[in-house]
Amino acid sequence: MGKLVESVPNYSEGRRLDVVDRLAEAVATTAGAHLLDRTSDASHNRSVLTMADCVALAQSFGARIAERFELPVYLYAEAARQADRIKLADVRRGQFEGLKREIATRGRGPDFGPSRMHPRAGAVAVGARPFLIAYNINLESADLDFARRIARRVRESGGGLPKVQASGFMIEERACSQVSMNLLDFGTTPIWRVWQEVRAIAREDGVELRESELIGLAPLAALLAVADHADAPADAPVEERLAAAAAFLKLRDFSPLQALELRLAAAQAGPGGGVPRPAG
């Protein structure tokens, strides 16, 4: 088997599903590629398509799309060429309007492409990093400010958990507020620890956690670490261990195929492949 690369494109579009359909089709019909997951979030107005990455590919890909589409491209994380571009939040500082004003100024120019915003596509950030887990926790509260306060306490930049980014959102369709997080290194801060920390902070104000959700996929090891913490038998079938992890985290609409390795194996097996067992 050749080397596998996972790519996770994020598009600033989560409401016009016809647009997302065309994006997904382009991936699904590319020879040698598997579209492992597709998630659209109207509240956050974004869509995520899932496959791991490396610095060389990120840099070469950034150069290619800059040339082909005349897009300004910024490299971040492990692919960053400037120390102040390691964090994606620093690259995105000011969002579209702020970057539009600053893109031609010293220090804010792109790594590839023109020093001007594309009239329709804006700018693109391309990075290489360890597997990012998009993980949200819904609160038994409709108080947006409360979710934001929890997010400030739990994220690394606020003195909270290492390798955790967090923001507070209101999820109108569920009538609750949400702590939305990116877990940048589940080996440093596992999912179960994030759940327990948010629960402890919320309970200080008498608020319980309603449920949590994975956006896209997570490595099998990350989910099995939750199962271990929940004291699921180590010799139990993988489906049972994943179910124990899901119950511990109150994961909404969880499927074993949200484990990256199982989803990939099922995609390679084709229709009717079922949930494969991991090797070893």
QUILINTA-V175148 format. One record per backbone hydrogen bond with DSSP energy under -0.5 kcal/mol. NH is the residue of the N-H (numbers start at 1). CO is the residue of the C=O. Records with the same first field share a line. If there is no record, write none. Layout:
BEGIN
NH->CO ; CO
END
This chain:
BEGIN
7->5
9->7 ; 49
11->47
13->11
17->15
19->16
20->16
21->17
22->18
23->19
24->20
25->21
26->22
27->23
28->24
29->25
30->27
31->29
33->30
36->34 ; 50
37->50
39->48
41->46
42->40
45->41
46->41
47->11
48->39
49->9
50->37
58->54
59->55
60->56
61->57
62->58
63->59
64->60
65->61
66->62
67->63
68->64
69->65
70->66
71->65 ; 66
72->122
73->112
74->124
76->126
77->85 ; 86
78->128
79->76
80->77
85->82
86->83
90->87
91->87
92->88
93->90
95->92
98->94
99->95
100->96
101->97
102->98
103->99
105->102
108->105
109->105
111->73
112->73
116->114
118->122
122->118
124->72
126->74
128->76
133->183
134->132 ; 215
135->133 ; 181
136->213
137->179
138->211
139->177
140->208
141->139
144->142
147->143
148->144
149->145
150->146
151->147
152->148
153->149
154->150
155->151
156->164
158->155
159->156
160->155
161->154
164->161
165->182
167->180
169->178
171->169 ; 176
172->170
174->171
175->171 ; 172
176->171
177->141
178->169
179->137
180->167 ; 178
181->135
182->165
183->133
184->163 ; 182
185->163
188->185
189->185
194->190
195->191
196->192
197->193
198->194
199->195
200->196
201->197
202->198
203->199
204->200 ; 201
205->202
206->203
207->202
210->138
211->138
212->250
213->136
215->134
216->214
218->258
222->219
223->219
224->220
225->221
226->222
227->223
228->224
229->225
230->226
231->228
232->227
236->233
240->237
241->237
242->238
243->239
244->240
245->241
246->242
247->243
248->244
249->245
250->246 ; 247
251->246
252->212
254->251
258->255
259->256
260->218 ; 258
263->259
264->260
265->261
266->262
267->263
268->264
269->265
270->266
273->270
276->274
END
